[in-house]
C-alpha cells in the first residue's frame, strides 16, 4: 500500500515515461520482445510503417546493468524535478517539450548511426533542469564542486573517461540548449517572441483548457540550495 501511494505520488508524465522504460527493458530481458523490434530504423518506420519504433527507441537503455540503472535514475530524478518545478500545473507544455526534443533527435538520428535515443533524452532533461537552476551547488565524488549548469558537461567528461560514446551526451546537450534558448532566452530578448507554442488540443487534454498565467515567463525550479543524488559510486549533493 505504501509503495502504491508513493508510486501514484509521482507526477503523471514522469511516472508514465519511467514506467514504460522499465517495462520495456524487462520485456526484452524476459524475451517477450527483442531489441531488434524496438530500435530506430528509418527504412522500417517509413517504408514498413512500423511507427512504434518512433517511441520505443526512447524507452530502451540496453540490458539490465549499470548503464540501465544510471539512465533510469537520472531520467526519473530530473524529469520529476522539472515536472514538479518549472512545469508544475503545465503538463501540456511538459509533454510538448518531450515531443519537441524527440522530433529533433529523430531528425538528427537520420544522419548519425544511433538506434536508441533514450540516453540522449536523459541528458536533454538534465540540461534543461541545470540551466533553470543555475545556483544549485553539486558535488562529484566529494572532490569536485560545481554549479548545476556544469552538470551535463561533467557527465560528458565522465562518459569520455569511461570510453563510452559521447554522441548521446552531445545530442542531448544540443537539443536541450535549442529548447532552452527558444523557450527561455529568445522571448526575453528585444524583439523576441515565443516560438514554441503548445498545441491547444494538448492543453485541452492535459490541462483541462485552463489558462496558464505564466505562459510567457521563464520558470526556474529553485534559486539556490543543494541537490543530492546517490547512484552507485556517485554522490551528488
Beta strands, then each sheet from edge to edge (+ up, - down):
strand 1: 137-140
strand 2: 144-147
strand 3: 229-231
strand 4: 234-236
sheet 1: 1+ 2-
sheet 2: 3+ 4-
end
